[in-house]
Amino acid sequence: MLNTGYGNSGFYNAAVNNTGIFVTGVMSSGFFNFGTGNSGLLVSGNGLSGFFKNLFG
């Protein structure tokens, strides 16, 4: 719902490698994302997508 694939859309995003709101990082998309290729809400990791996740893959 909030995430769609790898580094795609997170929260209020609808494209690849796009930025949403208060996004910090490279290839990050979503809401308050910090990292590379992350998408979702408050997601921290690499190429991860989800809601309040703190995983690294």
N, C-alpha and C positions, 0 to 999 in steps of 0.2 A: 504494500500500500504506500508506504513512505519511501521504499527503496526499490530500485529496479536494476539489478545487475551490478557489474563492476565499474565503479567510477562513473556511473551514469546519473540517474536522477535520485535525489534524496528527498528533501522537503521543499515543496514549491519549486522544483526544478523539472525541466522537460527537455534535456539534451545531454550530450556527452561532454564531460570535462567543463561543465558550466558551473557558475557560482550562484548561490542562492542568497541567503541573508547571514551576514556576519561570518562568512566562511574564511578560514585561514589555512592555507596550505597549497600544495600543488595538485592539480587535477582533482581537487576536492569539490564536492557538490552537496548541498543540503542546508541544514540549519545548525549553526554552531559546530562545524566539523573542523577537526584539527588533524592533519596528516596528509598522506598522499593517496590519491585514488579512493578516498573515503566518501561514503554517501549515507545519509540518514540524519538522525537527530542526536547530537552529542556523541557521535561515534569517534572512537579513537583507535587507529590501527592502520593497516596497509591493505588497500583493496577490499575493505570490509564494508558490509552494508547491514543496517539494522537499527534498532531503537535502544539507545543507552547501552551499547555494547563496548566492551573493553578487551577485545581479542586481537591477536596479531597473527596474520597468516600470509 
